Amino acid sequence: MAGPGGIQPVVVPLTAPQAPPSGLRAGQLFQAVVQGQPGSLSVTIGGTRVPIGDLPQLNPGQVVNGEVLRSDAGLQLRLNPQPVPVSEQAATAVSLPQVVAHVLETLSALGAAENAAHVLHPAMPANEAAVRNVLELFLADGRTGDALRNLQAMINDAAQAGALSQRLADSFGLLAGVLVLSGGRDIHALLQQWRRAGQTIEHRLAQAMQSGRLDEILSIAEGDLRGLIMRLLHEESFVRFLRGDGRLRAFQETAEEVLERLTGAALQNLRGLEHPYLFVEVPTTPETGFHRLQLHFMSERGAAGKRFDIRNCTAVIDISLSELGDLWIVLKLVEGQCSCLVRAASTEGLERLRHEEAGFAASLGAAGFHGAQVRFALWDANRLRETGQLMRQHSRVDMRA
C-alpha cells in the first residue's frame, strides 16, 4: 500500500548476519533523517544508528517517517519518505539553488542566497520543506520551548483523564525537561541534570558528552522526542480525547511546529557527515530572559564521526538575551590556547559587555583556559551569514549556478 501522496513505503529487514540493534521495539514510531552515502545509508532511532544499506528510493538528507515491525523473520523497519506538498511537487524537477531561491523569496530574504549556499549541506533534498526547516533556524527565532510546554499541558490533561498512559506522559515530560531551558534553571543546571541521571536518556546524553562523541547528543535526545511525538499523533484514545476537548488541531499544529524545528536541526547536522561538527538549538521559555540559544561545535581537525580535537576546536554561542540583545560569541582553541570574540548587535549591549572583560577572562580561567584573550566588536546580527562563514570551507553547493 502506498503511503501519503502515493509514496511507496520501504521495508528493511533487520535480520542475520547482523543482529538487530538494541533499543528497538515492535510498534515504535519515529521520524529520522537518512544519513550516510549512497550504498551505505542509515537512520538514527532513539539514539541508535541503524544501517539500512543500499536503497535507491532514499537519498542522504531525506526525511522519513518510520515504524518498527515484527515479522516471522524478526524485526523490520517500514520507512515512508516524507511526502512533498502538492504545491512543491514541481520543485522536485529543479535544482537545489532554484528551490532555495524560492524559499528565500517567501521569507523576504532573497539577498541571502550566497550565505544559504554555504549553510545548506550538498546532500540536502531539493524540496521546499527541508530547505525552509534549515534556513528558518537562522532567519527566525523558534518558539519550541513554549510549544513543548503547551504539548506537555495537553498530554498531562489526557493522562489525568485516562486517555493516555501516565508512562507516556512521564516520558514526554522527561525528554522535554532535558531539552528545554525554562523556569529558574540555568545552563549549568541543565548539564548537571544530565550528569546526575542514572540509566536514563540523560545518562546516555552524559555518556555521549564525556566520551567526546558530541555528534551523538542531538540524535539521542531529539530522536527520542520526535519518535514520542509521532507515537502520540497515532494514539487513538489520545486523539479521541483531544477531538472531544476541541484541542486536536492545536495539538497537531503545535506538534508539527516542533517536528519542523527538530528536523531542521537534524538536517543542519548533516555537516557532521564530513567533518566533526554539532549544531544544537536549546529551546527556551520567555521567563528565562533567553529568546534564542543555539550552539555550534566544530573541530579544526579530524574526519567525520571522529572525536572532537578539544585542543583545536571552535564553539559558537548564538544567543539573544532580553537585557543585552543579540550576541555572537566565538570561543576558539588553537593548541589549547583560548581566544574569545564577543560581538553584540547593540551599542549599549556592547558597552555593558566591555565593562565585564575581566569577568569573562576570569570565567574562562576558572574553566581551565588560563590567559584567554577576550575581544569585543559591534555586529549587524546577520546570523545566516555567520553560520555560512563557519561552513564555508566545507560547502560544495554553487548557488549562482
Number of C-alpha atoms within 10 A of each C-alpha: 7 10 14 13 11 9 14 14 20 17 16 17 17 21 13 9 6 8 10 16 15 9 9 17 14 14 13 17 25 23 31 28 26 23 27 20 15 14 12 13 18 20 24 20 27 24 20 17 16 18 19 19 14 14 13 8 9 18 21 21 24 19 26 20 19 25 22 21 20 15 9 6 10 14 20 21 23 18 23 21 24 21 17 18 12 9 8 14 13 12 17 14 10 12 14 25 19 17 23 25 19 17 21 22 14 11 14 10 13 15 11 18 21 17 20 25 23 25 26 26 25 19 19 20 21 22 24 23 20 21 23 21 21 25 21 18 20 19 16 11 12 20 18 24 22 18 21 24 17 16 21 18 14 20 25 21 16 22 19 13 12 13 19 21 16 15 10 16 21 15 15 22 19 15 18 20 17 19 22 21 23 21 12 8 11 12 11 8 12 16 15 13 15 19 17 10 14 12 7 11 20 25 16 20 24 21 17 17 17 11 11 14 17 23 24 21 21 22 25 21 20 24 24 24 25 25 22 22 21 21 18 22 17 12 13 13 15 22 21 14 20 21 14 10 11 11 13 18 12 15 22 17 12 19 21 16 18 24 21 21 21 25 23 22 22 25 29 24 25 24 23 20 16 14 19 25 28 25 24 20 21 16 25 24 20 16 12 15 15 18 20 25 19 17 15 18 19 23 22 19 16 14 15 15 16 17 17 26 19 16 16 18 21 23 19 22 18 22 18 20 16 13 10 19 18 23 25 22 19 19 19 22 21 14 11 15 14 22 19 21 16 22 22 26 19 16 13 12 18 20 15 12 18 16 10 11 16 11 12 19 19 16 14 20 14 10 9 12 17 15 13 20 16 18 15 16 15 16 17 11 17 15 19 21 20 18 19 20 15 17 20 16 9 16 17 14 20 13 17 9 8
